[in-house]
Structures are given as C-alpha cells and as structure tokens.
Amino acid sequence: MFNWFGNFVKDYDVEDIDESLLDRIFDLESRVLKLETENVELTNCLYEVENRLQSQIDNIHPVTYNLNNYGLDN
C-alpha cells in the first residue's frame, strides 16, 4: 500500500531524509497491513457468529396453545 513512497525515494538522493524517518514509515506500513488482515479476520468471525446466532433463533419453537375451544361464552 505504501510502497509508492519507497519507490519514489529510491530514485532520488536521500541524504536529506533521516533514516529513522524511513524506518518509521516502513514500520507503519507493516502495521497497517497487519491491521487490514486482522480486520478481514474479525469481519469473518462476526459473520460466523451472526449466522450461528440466527440458526439458534430459527430453532426456537415456542409452545402453541389451542384456544379455539375457549371463548367468552364458555
């Protein structure tokens, strides 16, 4: 994602750029990539939990009472 910066800098003289700044940029790039991966994994887990919960809700069968024989006149 941020490789464009490395590609941009490699063609120029980088004596003016502090090495710690470049290290920090590459470190942040790796952290962003890791967070993007974890975000995908978390989203998949949430969909799985949603599907499991929905299937459990669908399996609930409430008791139905036959009240046809009862009324105000009985």
N, C-alpha and C positions, 0 to 999 in steps of 0.2 A: 504494500500500500504506500509506504513512504520511500520506496526505493528510488523514486524520482529525485530525491534530494541527493542521494549518493551518486546517482548517475550525473546529476548536474554538477556536483562538486568535483568529481574525478577528472573532468576535462579542464579544470582551471587550477591555477596555483593556489593552494590552500594554506599558505604560510600565515595568512592573516587570520585564519579561523582557528580557534583554540581546539586542541584535540579533545579536551574534556567535553566541549560542546557537541562535537561529532559523536563521541561515545554516548552522551546523554540522548541524543536524537535517535541513535540506533537502539539504545536500551528502551526508549519509549515506544519505538516501532514494534519491538518484540513483545512488549507488554500489551499493546493494542491488539496485536494478532492473537495473543493468548486470550484476552478478554472476548474477542469476537468468537473464538472457538467455544469458550465456556458459555457464551450467550446462546449459541446454537444448541449446545447440550442441555442447557437449562430449559429452553423453549420446548425441546423434545420431551423432556421429563414432565413438564407441565401438561402437555397434550396427553401423555400417557396417564397421568393422574386424573385428568378430566375424563378420559374415556373409561377408566376403571370406576370412577365415582358414578358416571352416568349409567354404566351397566348395573351397578349395585342399586341405583334408584329404580331402574327399569324392572329389577327383580322383586321389588316390594309389591306385594299383592294385599291390599287392605281387605279386611273382612267385609263381606257384603251381607246385609241383613234383608230378609224377605219380609217387608212390612205391608205387603199387598192385602193380607187378611185383617189388618188392623185399621181402624179409622175412628172418627169421632162418634159414629153411631154404634159401635160395638163396645 
